[in-house]
Amino acid sequence: MRIFICGDSTAAVYDPAKTPMVGWGQALAEMMPEAELHNHAMAGRSTRTFLAEGRLARLDGELKPGDLLLIQFGHNDEGDKPERHTEPWTDFSENLETFVRFARDRGARPVLLTPTCIRLWENGTLRESHGEYLKAIYAAAGRLGVPLMDVYRESREIVLAAGEEGSRAFYMGPFPENGQDAEEQVKADNTHTRRPGAERFARRIREMLYALEQKEEGNMERFAWKGRIKPGMQAEYKRRHDEIWPEMLALLKEAGIRNYSIWSDGRDVFGYYECEKGIAYAEKTQAGSPIVDKWNEYMDDVLELVMDPETGAQPKLSRMFLME
């Protein structure tokens, strides 16, 4: 397996003699000696600057048919530095398409990755990060028919499992031991990882890569759904989702559904999932499960689903974005 990485500082390689910072791409190479990994990720780059500096063009002649090109940006695109910044639904989306077409023109296999989560806790809750840029990446995956590795959701689950205190070891910091207010927390480096964080994230990325390699393309189906939270039900949506989701996620994995992501902007709820063995197998596996009945009841009570106007069913991902 030959893997190329295009991305920013969170994926890059660092000299241990100069910094304890370790990118997930650096850790991934150490975990996959059987793979030939070419890490072109560079600190401070957005899709705009990576392309403008000719860094993607340097892969011309290197990238071969069958190679994987992992594309992960967002941290610097959403920043406020004008030379890096892109708008999620215009130039950021267009730039992602440039990466994808570059790979396909050379017979390589592009894969879109969402950015790693930012560790920002507020009143015991891990804040969501990356906003519209996540949605733009999901949309690009559907529009272009590209596999998606939802590193953001996976890394966020890792941070949540470690907790506010335990996850400090994953990131650069420094983190004041006492009296850390919101301003101090923002100033701390909650974006770049030390070795423990890089290894945890890379381990999950490796699992997703192996799943990508092993899947049967003929049976893979990608779906998306969108719903609007019913008036006055925002708190109920969160309460019931938090109650049901862990058990539901375990069942989804058993049913061959992976990369299931669900997120909300407070008004609308979006879902994305891939059926590794096809939707018929997934539905058969879930049939008669009490947790599915509970999930469907919750969805009916709290959400108004937006369905495909032509089929009246959940839309395949290539059609979802007609609804946006």
C-alpha positions as CSV (number, residue, x, y, z in Angstrom):
1,M,0.0,0.0,0.0
2,R,1.3,3.4,-1.0
3,I,-0.2,6.3,0.9
4,F,0.3,10.1,0.3
5,I,-0.8,12.7,2.8
6,C,-1.7,16.3,2.0
7,G,-2.6,18.3,5.0
8,D,-1.5,20.8,7.7
9,S,0.5,20.8,11.0
10,T,-1.8,18.3,12.7
11,A,-0.6,15.6,10.2
12,A,3.0,16.7,9.7
13,V,6.4,15.3,10.7
14,Y,8.5,16.9,13.5
15,D,12.0,16.6,14.8
16,P,11.9,15.1,18.3
17,A,15.1,17.0,19.2
18,K,13.3,20.3,18.6
19,T,9.7,19.7,19.8
20,P,7.5,17.2,21.5
21,M,4.9,17.8,18.9
22,V,4.0,14.7,16.8
23,G,1.5,14.8,13.9
24,W,-0.8,11.9,13.3
25,G,0.8,11.2,9.9
26,Q,4.1,10.9,11.6
27,A,2.7,8.3,14.1
28,L,0.8,6.5,11.3
29,A,4.1,5.9,9.4
30,E,5.6,4.3,12.5
31,M,2.5,2.1,12.9
32,M,2.4,0.9,9.3
33,P,5.9,-0.4,8.4
34,E,4.2,-2.5,5.7
35,A,3.0,0.6,3.9
36,E,5.1,3.1,1.9
37,L,4.0,6.4,3.3
38,H,4.8,9.8,1.8
39,N,3.9,12.6,4.2
40,H,3.6,16.0,2.4
41,A,1.6,17.7,5.2
42,M,3.1,21.0,6.2
43,A,2.5,23.3,9.2
44,G,0.5,26.4,8.6
45,R,-1.0,25.4,5.3
46,S,-4.6,25.7,4.2
47,T,-6.0,24.4,0.9
48,R,-5.3,27.8,-0.5
49,T,-1.6,28.0,0.4
50,F,-0.9,24.3,-0.2
51,L,-2.0,24.7,-3.8
52,A,-0.5,28.2,-4.3
53,E,2.9,27.0,-3.2
54,G,2.8,24.2,-5.7
55,R,2.9,21.5,-3.1
56,L,0.3,19.4,-4.8
57,A,1.9,19.8,-8.1
58,R,5.1,18.2,-6.7
59,L,3.2,14.9,-6.5
60,D,3.0,14.8,-10.3
61,G,5.2,11.9,-11.3
62,E,5.1,10.5,-7.8
63,L,1.5,9.6,-7.5
64,K,0.8,6.3,-9.3
65,P,-2.4,4.4,-10.2
66,G,-3.8,2.7,-7.1
67,D,-2.1,4.9,-4.6
68,L,-4.1,6.5,-1.8
69,L,-4.1,10.3,-1.4
70,L,-5.3,11.4,2.0
71,I,-6.6,15.0,1.9
72,Q,-7.1,16.7,5.3
73,F,-7.5,20.4,5.7
74,G,-9.7,22.8,7.7
75,H,-7.7,24.2,10.7
76,N,-6.0,27.0,8.7
77,D,-8.8,27.4,6.1
78,E,-11.1,28.5,8.9
79,G,-8.5,30.8,10.5
80,D,-8.6,34.6,10.2
81,K,-5.2,35.0,8.4
82,P,-6.3,36.4,5.0
83,E,-3.5,34.6,3.1
84,R,-4.7,31.3,4.4
85,H,-8.4,31.7,4.8
86,T,-11.0,30.2,2.6
87,E,-14.8,30.2,2.7
88,P,-16.3,26.8,3.3
89,W,-18.9,26.7,0.5
90,T,-16.8,28.4,-2.2
91,D,-13.0,28.3,-2.5
92,F,-12.5,25.6,0.2
93,S,-15.0,23.3,-1.5
94,E,-13.4,24.1,-4.9
95,N,-9.9,23.5,-3.6
96,L,-10.9,20.1,-2.2
97,E,-12.2,19.2,-5.7
98,T,-8.9,20.2,-7.2
99,F,-7.1,17.7,-4.9
100,V,-9.6,15.0,-5.8
101,R,-9.3,15.5,-9.5
102,F,-5.5,15.7,-9.4
103,A,-5.5,12.2,-7.8
104,R,-8.1,10.7,-10.2
105,D,-6.3,12.1,-13.2
106,R,-3.3,10.0,-12.2
107,G,-5.3,6.9,-11.4
108,A,-4.8,7.3,-7.6
109,R,-7.6,7.0,-5.1
110,P,-8.5,10.2,-3.2
111,V,-9.9,10.0,0.3
112,L,-11.3,13.1,2.2
113,L,-10.5,13.3,5.9
114,T,-12.2,15.7,8.3
115,P,-9.7,17.7,10.6
116,T,-8.9,16.5,14.1
117,C,-10.9,18.0,16.9
118,I,-9.8,20.9,18.9
119,R,-9.7,20.3,22.7
120,L,-11.8,23.1,24.1
121,W,-13.9,22.3,27.2
122,E,-16.5,24.6,28.6
123,N,-18.4,23.8,31.8
124,G,-17.4,20.2,31.5
125,T,-18.6,19.9,27.8
126,L,-16.3,19.5,24.9
127,R,-17.2,22.2,22.3
128,E,-17.8,21.3,18.7
129,S,-15.3,22.7,16.3
130,H,-14.9,23.3,12.6
131,G,-18.5,24.1,11.9
132,E,-19.3,24.7,8.3
133,Y,-16.0,23.3,7.1
134,L,-17.1,19.9,8.3
135,K,-20.3,20.1,6.4
136,A,-18.4,21.3,3.3
137,I,-16.2,18.2,3.5
138,Y,-19.1,15.9,3.9
139,A,-20.8,17.6,0.9
140,A,-17.7,17.3,-1.2
141,A,-17.4,13.5,-0.4
142,G,-21.0,13.1,-1.6
143,R,-20.8,15.3,-4.6
144,L,-17.6,13.8,-5.9
145,G,-18.3,10.2,-4.8
146,V,-15.1,10.1,-2.6
147,P,-14.6,7.9,0.5
148,L,-14.8,9.9,3.7
149,M,-12.8,9.2,6.9
150,D,-14.4,11.2,9.6
151,V,-11.3,11.9,11.7
152,Y,-13.0,14.7,13.5
153,R,-15.8,12.6,15.0
154,E,-13.4,9.7,15.8
155,S,-10.8,12.0,17.5
156,R,-13.6,13.8,19.4
157,E,-14.8,10.4,20.7
158,I,-11.2,9.7,21.9
159,V,-11.0,13.0,23.7
160,L,-14.4,12.6,25.2
161,A,-13.5,9.1,26.5
162,A,-10.3,10.5,28.1
163,G,-12.2,13.4,29.7
164,E,-11.2,16.9,30.3
165,E,-8.2,16.1,32.5
166,G,-7.1,12.9,30.8
167,S,-7.0,14.5,27.4
168,R,-4.5,17.1,28.4
169,A,-1.8,14.5,27.8
170,F,-2.8,14.4,24.1
171,Y,-2.2,18.0,23.3
172,M,0.7,20.4,23.5
173,G,-0.7,22.9,26.1
174,P,0.7,24.2,28.4
175,F,-2.4,23.9,30.6
176,P,-2.5,25.8,33.9
177,E,-3.2,23.5,36.8
178,N,-5.6,25.8,38.6
179,G,-7.7,28.8,37.7
180,Q,-7.8,28.2,34.0
181,D,-10.4,30.6,32.6
182,A,-11.8,30.4,29.0
183,E,-9.3,33.0,27.7
184,E,-6.3,31.0,29.1
185,Q,-7.7,27.8,27.6
186,V,-8.0,29.3,24.2
187,K,-4.4,30.5,24.4
188,A,-3.2,27.0,25.3
189,D,-2.4,24.8,22.3
190,N,-5.4,22.6,22.2
191,T,-4.9,21.8,18.5
192,H,-1.5,20.1,18.1
193,T,-0.7,16.7,19.6
194,R,2.0,15.2,21.7
195,R,2.9,11.6,21.0
196,P,0.0,10.1,23.1
197,G,-2.6,12.0,21.2
198,A,-1.0,11.5,17.8
199,E,-0.7,7.8,18.4
200,R,-4.3,7.5,19.6
201,F,-5.6,9.3,16.5
202,A,-3.3,7.5,14.1
203,R,-4.4,4.1,15.5
204,R,-8.0,4.9,14.6
205,I,-7.0,6.2,11.2
206,R,-5.1,3.0,10.5
207,E,-8.2,1.0,11.4
208,M,-10.2,3.1,8.9
209,L,-7.6,2.7,6.2
210,Y,-7.7,-1.1,6.6
211,A,-11.5,-1.0,6.5
212,L,-11.2,1.1,3.3
213,E,-8.9,-1.5,1.7
214,Q,-11.0,-4.5,2.7
215,K,-14.4,-3.2,1.7
216,E,-16.2,-4.6,-1.3
217,E,-16.8,-1.6,-3.5
218,G,-19.7,-3.3,-5.3
219,N,-21.7,-3.5,-2.0
220,M,-20.8,-0.1,-0.6
221,E,-23.6,2.4,-0.4
222,R,-23.4,5.9,1.0
223,F,-26.4,7.6,2.4
224,A,-27.2,10.9,4.1
225,W,-30.2,12.4,5.8
226,K,-31.3,15.7,7.1
227,G,-33.9,16.6,9.7
228,R,-35.1,19.8,11.3
229,I,-35.6,19.8,15.1
230,K,-39.2,20.4,15.9
231,P,-40.0,23.7,17.7
232,G,-39.1,23.7,21.3
233,M,-37.4,20.3,21.2
234,Q,-33.7,21.2,21.1
235,A,-33.1,20.1,24.7
236,E,-35.1,16.9,24.2
237,Y,-33.1,16.2,21.1
238,K,-29.9,16.4,23.0
239,R,-31.1,14.4,26.0
240,R,-32.5,11.5,24.0
241,H,-29.7,11.4,21.5
242,D,-27.1,11.2,24.3
243,E,-29.2,8.4,26.0
244,I,-29.7,6.3,22.9
245,W,-26.6,6.9,20.7
246,P,-23.9,4.7,22.4
247,E,-26.1,1.6,22.1
248,M,-27.3,2.5,18.6
249,L,-23.7,3.0,17.4
250,A,-22.7,-0.5,18.6
251,L,-25.7,-1.9,16.6
252,L,-24.8,0.1,13.5
253,K,-21.2,-1.3,13.5
254,E,-22.6,-4.9,13.9
255,A,-24.8,-4.2,10.8
256,G,-21.9,-3.3,8.7
257,I,-22.5,0.5,8.9
258,R,-19.4,2.6,9.4
259,N,-18.3,6.2,9.3
260,Y,-21.7,7.1,10.8
261,S,-21.7,10.7,11.7
262,I,-24.5,12.8,13.1
263,W,-24.2,16.5,13.9
264,S,-26.4,19.5,14.5
265,D,-26.2,23.2,14.1
266,G,-28.9,23.7,16.7
267,R,-31.7,23.9,14.2
268,D,-31.0,21.2,11.6
269,V,-29.5,17.7,12.1
270,F,-27.4,16.0,9.5
271,G,-26.4,12.3,9.2
272,Y,-24.0,10.5,7.0
273,Y,-23.3,6.7,6.9
274,E,-21.8,4.0,4.7
275,C,-23.3,0.6,4.4
276,E,-20.3,-1.7,3.9
277,K,-22.4,-4.7,2.9
278,G,-25.3,-2.8,1.4
279,I,-28.5,-1.4,2.9
280,A,-30.4,-4.7,2.6
281,Y,-27.9,-6.4,4.9
282,A,-27.9,-3.6,7.3
283,E,-31.7,-3.5,7.5
284,K,-31.9,-7.3,8.0
285,T,-29.3,-7.1,10.8
286,Q,-31.2,-4.4,12.6
287,A,-34.7,-5.9,12.2
288,G,-36.6,-6.4,15.4
289,S,-34.0,-4.7,17.6
290,P,-35.6,-2.8,20.5
291,I,-32.9,-0.1,20.3
292,V,-33.9,0.6,16.6
293,D,-37.5,0.9,17.7
294,K,-36.4,3.4,20.4
295,W,-34.3,5.3,17.9
296,N,-37.1,5.5,15.4
297,E,-39.5,6.7,18.1
298,Y,-37.0,9.4,19.1
299,M,-36.6,10.5,15.6
300,D,-40.3,10.7,15.0
301,D,-40.9,12.7,18.2
302,V,-38.1,15.2,17.8
303,L,-37.3,15.6,14.1
304,E,-39.0,16.3,10.9
305,L,-37.0,14.4,8.3
306,V,-36.3,15.8,4.9
307,M,-36.6,12.9,2.4
308,D,-35.5,12.6,-1.3
309,P,-38.3,14.4,-3.3
310,E,-38.2,11.8,-6.0
311,T,-38.1,8.6,-4.1
312,G,-39.6,9.6,-0.8
313,A,-36.7,7.8,1.0
314,Q,-33.5,8.7,2.7
315,P,-31.3,10.1,-0.1
316,K,-28.2,8.5,-1.4
317,L,-25.4,11.0,-0.7
318,S,-25.0,12.2,-4.3
319,R,-28.6,13.5,-4.0
320,M,-28.6,14.9,-0.5
321,F,-27.2,18.3,-1.4
322,L,-30.2,19.2,-3.5
323,M,-31.9,19.7,-0.2
324,E,-29.4,22.2,1.3
